[in-house]
């Protein structure tokens, strides 16, 4: 599914083309997403100017004159700028026509995404942890939150209350770079090692953003182009392949119903 770098890449791709323009029409072809599209949203946003676009965790926020639309890409969603006259594909559920001639189209085969309107904020964002690329996220925060915790470190850093946007791919990569086993108890890791882990989380996410995200299954950015970070993955999706450091076979286990690949020799 699209993770934080993919959502940030999408934001950067579409924002220059639609920000500041007026929404002439929002067409909802299928509103049965994970959370049903807000009833009457087309009439609500018509004629409003799109003031700015921001990201919070994996949510995109389209700020209008009288409120905001919150968009989540779900498991397989994508937003693309398309020719307004182009043929609509199967699973193209929503399209937004702008006064500058641009058209933004939402594609989602699994329909696990969301398009929600609010005038005074979105409750889904109320209890989220800090953004990973800000100063609010650091090793001390990880250390303090992990005390007396028996949960494995990988699901601990993937918890949105700990820090937002560290999904399965980037958690695996950051733990490998830090030399920490994904199944190690969160409460048994030192503050120094958490400092290193926080730094690697930032580095991995920033590198993925710079390379346009990771192409796994369906992801493409706002211009319909794939991401390239997958080419540099060290452990994710490489179970039983040789470790790039020691050449010993990588191990694959299940943690929290997710696959976790690591090197039993390099990660402790």
N, C-alpha and C positions, 0 to 999 in steps of 0.2 A: 504494500500500500504506500501511497505517497507519504513521506516523512517530512520533517521540518525543512531540510534543504530543498526538497522538491517543491514544497509550498512557497518557500522564499524565492526560488527560481521562477515559479509561475508569477508571483507578485511583481518581480522585477521585469518580467517579460511583457506583462500587459499594462502595468501602471502608466508608462509614458504615453500610451496610445489612447487611453480612455479617461484619465483623470482631468477634471475641469470641463468635461463635456456634459451635455444634458441627456438624460435617458428619454428617448423618444418612445420606446416600446420595450416591454419585457414580456416575452412570450413563454408561457409555461405549457409544454406539451404533455408532460407527465410529472405531476407533483407528488407522486407516491414514493418519496425517498425515505431514508431511515427515520428522519423526522419530517412529517408532511410539510411541504412548502406552505408558508404562511398564507392563509386564505386572503384573497384580495390584494396580494402583493403587487400585481401588475398595475392596478389602479393607484395604489399608494405611491409607487415610485415614479410613475409617469410624469414627466415634466420637471423632475428634480435634478439638480446638478450634482454630479459626482465630485465631491470636494477632494477626497484623498482615498488611498488604499493603504491599509496596514495589515500586519500579521500578528496574531497572538497564539503561541503554540502552533498547532496545525490548522488554525482557523484563519481565513481571510476576512477582513472587515472592510466593506465598501461604505464609506462615510458619505451620507447625503445631507441635504440641507435640513431635513426634519427627522433624521434618525440614521440607522445603519442596517445594512444587510450583512449577515454572517454566513459565509460559505465554507463548507467543509467538503473535501474531496472524497472522503470515505475510503473504501478499499480500492476503487478502480477509477475514480473520477479524474477529469482533466478539464481545464479551461483553455480555449484556443481562440485566437483572433482569426476570423474567417471572412471571406468575401460575402457580403450580405446576400448576394444572389446565389450562393453555392448550394448544392443539393444537401439537404439535411440527412445525416446518416442515422441508422438504427442506433438507439440509445443516446441520441442527442435530445436531451430532455428540456433544456432551457436555453433561450438566446436573448441577448440584450442588445438592442439597437441604439446607437448613440448619435447625437446631432452632428458629429464630425464625420459621419459615414462609416464608422467602425462597427463591427458586430462581434460580440463575445459569445461564444457557444459553450455550453456545459454538456460534457459527454460522460456517462456513467453506466457501464453495463450492469453492475451489480446493484445500483441504486442504494448504496450505503452512505451517500453524502447528505448534504443539507443546504437549504437556502431559507434563512429565517430573517424576518424583519423585526426590528424593535426601535422604539423611540427613546427608551431610557436604559439601554444596556442589555447585555445577554447573560443570563444566570449561569450558563455553561462555563463562563470564564471566571466566575467569582472565587473559586478555590484552587486556582492553578498556582504552581510554584513559579520561581523566577525563570526568565529567559536564559538559556545556557550561554549566550554570547555577551552577557552583560556582567558588570562587576558584582551584581547581587548573587551570582552563582560562583562558588569557589570551594576549595577543599575543606575549609573550616565548616561550611554549611553541611557538606556531606558527612563529615566526622561527627558533628553535633547531633544530626538527625539519626545517625546510625547507632548511637550508643544503646546497648541492651537489645539491639534488634537481631533476631535469629534468621531473618529472611536472607536469601542469597543476594549477593551484591548486584547481579544483573537486573533482576526485577526491581530491586531497590532504586537503581538509577533510572529505570524506565517508568517509575511511578510519577505521574504528572504533579503530584503534591511535593515531590522532592525537587524536580526540575522538569520543565516542559520540553517536549520534542526530541527526547533521546529514545528513538525506537530501536527495534531489534537489530537492524543492520549496524547502526552507529554505536550502539552499546557494545556489540561484539568486537568491533574494530578498536574502540577506545580501550577496552579491557585488555585486548591483546597487546596493544602498544604500551600499556602500563604494567604488563607482566602479572596481571591478577586473574585468577581463575573465576569464571562466571558464577560457579556454585559456591564460592567461598562465603562464609557468613559475613554479612555487612558489618556486624558489631565487632568483628575481630580484625578489622583493617585499621592501620595506624593513620594518624592525621597526615603524616608526610606522604604516605601512599595515596591518600585521598586528594592531596594537593596535586600530585602527579596525574591522577585520574581526571580531575577536573580540567587540567590543562590539555590533556589528550582529547577529552570530549569536545572542547572548544576547537582544537586544531582539526579534528576529523570533520566536524560539522562545517567549519569554514572552508576546508578543502573541497568538500562535496558541493557547497554552494558555488564556489569558483568554477567547478567543473560541470555545473548544470544539473546536479543531482545524480541519482543512481537509477539506471534503467532496469527495472525488474517487472516483467509482465507488461503493464499498460502505460507506464508513465512517459509523458512527453511534456515539454514546457509550453508556455503560452504561444509560441510560434510553431508548435507541432514538431519540435526537435527533441531528440532523446538526450538524456544526461550521460555523462561519461565516467562518473566516479566508480562504477562497477568494475572498470578495468584495473583499478588499483586496490580492490578489496584483498585483505590479507588472510582473513579467516572465514567470513560470512559466505555460506554456500560452497565451501571447499572441504567439507567433511571427508576424511580418509586421504586427502591429498597431502603431499609433504609440506611441512612448515617451512616458510621462506627463510627462517632463521637457522633452525637446527636440522632441517630435512626429515625429521621424524614424522610419522603420520599424524595428522590432526584428528582429534576425537570429536564426536558429535553426541550430545546428550539432549534431554528434554528438560526445560525449566519453565514452569508456568505455562505449559502447553505450547511452548515455542522451541524451535530448534536452536541449540547453542553449540557453536563450533569453537574449539580452543586447542591450544598446545599444552599437553600435560607436563612437558619438559620446560617450556619457557614461561608458563603462567603458574603461579603458586598462590 
